[in-house]
Amino acid sequence: MKKLVFLSVIATFLIAGVYTGLSESEPPAVTASDVAAQITPELLYSHLSIIASDSLMGRGTGQPGIDMAADYLARKYEIAGLTPLGDDGTWFQNFDLLGNRVDSFSYSLHSGTVEEAEEIWSQNVGNGDESEFFVTFGGNNPASGEIVFIGMGLAGADGFVDADSNAVDVRDNFVMMFRELPSDVEADDRLATQMNSRLQQLLFRSGAAGIILIDEMNQEEFLLDAAGMNTLIGIPTSIRLPDGGGRGGFAATVLNISPDMAQKVIGDAGSLEALHAQSAEELTAFNSFHTGHSLTFTPDGGERVLPSKNVLAFLEGCNEELKHEVVVLSSHYDHMGIGAPDETGDMIYNGADDNGSGTVTTLAIAEVMAQAQRDGFCLDRSLLFLNVTAEEHGLLGSRYYSDNPVIPIENTIANFNLDMFGRIDYEYEDTDEDYIYIIGAEIISSKLDSLLHVANRNSVDITLDMRYNDLDDRNQFYRRSDHWNFGRLGIPFIFFFSGLHDNYHQPSDTIDLIPFDLLATRAQLILSTLVEVANHPERPEVDNQLFIERTQMGR
């Protein structure tokens, strides 16, 4: 990953303004095309090189980098001359989230049951420590139980049974299993699906106290992996609104175990390597067994309050009869933050596309629109530029704003949402076609849809791909980003989206993969559509009865 040179960071923050504008003396008449042309690849790059840099540490909710991102946005809005619309004249709408934060984990191994046997090994693990176990998922709740070994976990259709059909009870026990087949064994897709299905069954339906995965057969490499994963200790998880909104976390705990510790647990049953090979050879007949050991897992931590904030910048319209109405341009500025390392060891989830692309486009449009207004180009209605937090945890920032709007919802005539806006997806990677996916618009409001098409014809004239624009589309994109918190209240929206790619929610979602010429073209389309909607005499109305029914169900 390319590292950002420190001096370039300072230089960017000291720029007085990235939009040079038109001549300040006797400015000529400004058109929408003139304004849109000011959104350049260079402007977008200047912002994304900060927002998606390693220095902002992935902008994780409840992590330090997200506050740095919010401060950067606020400073740029201030330089551009917009109006803060947050609390007490600030740029921020502040609110609290709840999250679970664990400061350390304790592991205690016993021979026999937890109640009856004495402890034979224990370890307390803090941030960055090497350890014989590490948490893969969950880890917020204490758990204890006997350790049962089930090989690959594929023995039996309905339960975990051995070759003699003697059931091995997993309820309230830790279930230890190999995560993958040996490297010299080929597996078809069906087998991989079966293994993943069994793991999900253990997690969600069997009542297991926890899962223990054997995923590494080299002790030294395991300890390096453990130290890396343990740097995540202290990062908040299960982030949610105080009223319960959010995605929560895993109720069960999934641990990885070192090969040396796994051998200790297995004891005289055989060598780990031999059991791995036997499991691969006898997938449906492997003898599961009780190991004669038990584990107690104890997290030290609990629920914490996480101060959070949306960023709000306002540009007032110039029509006395319409300026009380607003078009909201939204994008989430959070991402995954510091997370599990990839195969290169990279733990920073930069989120250049998700959603650095939407964030910097929102900022760039705000900058050029503010300058255009000073040059005499003023829209009839007002614009609210809204960067929301905690989208990755269940659309929490936009939920909070839509429940606590600074401009009445009845005066919000439309929402344009930008999320994963900057890449070329699988469908278009082998073409040279300029495109953007449109979700919303025609499935909500025929007027909004017609204004979008007018704006496109009069500006960049790119392909408006509607393949996901279906209330019954299996991806359900129409309710999977922040526009939904406006749509559920009956506000027409357009979700501008460029599609999925292999770097989605990976550390590899980096700035070098963004085609900035295309990003600028898409941004120009957004600006042109804003102009059409904000200046149209009539506000777009929701006129799709099916959407009305769906939004009423989804409130």
Secondary structure, DSSP 8 states (H G I E B T S, - for coil): -----HHHHHHHHH-S-S---S-SSS-----HHHHHHT--HHHHHHHHHHHTSGGGGGGBTTSHHHHHHHHHHHHHHHHHT-EE-SGGGSSEEEEEEEEEEEEEEEEEEEES-TTTS-EEEEEEE-TT---SEEEEE--SS-EEEEEEE-TTS-S-SSS-B-TT--B---BTSEEEEESS--TTS---HHHHHHHHHHHHHHHHTS-BSEEEEE--S-HHHHHHHHHHHHTTTTS-EEEE-TTS-B----SSEEEEE-HHHHHHHHGGG--HHHHHHHHHH-TTT---EEEEEEEEEEEEEEEEEEEEEEEEEEE--S-TTTTTSEEEEEEE--B-EE-S--TT---EE--IIIIIIHHHHHHHHHHHHHHHHHTT---SSEEEEEEES-GGGTSHHHHHHHHS-SS-GGGEEEEEEESS-S---TTTTTS---EEEEEEGGGT-HHHHHHHHHHHHHTT--EEE-TT--TT-TT-GGGSSTTHHHHTTT--EEEEE----TTTTSTT--GGG--HHHHHHHHHHHHHHHHHHHH-SS------HHHHHHHHHH-
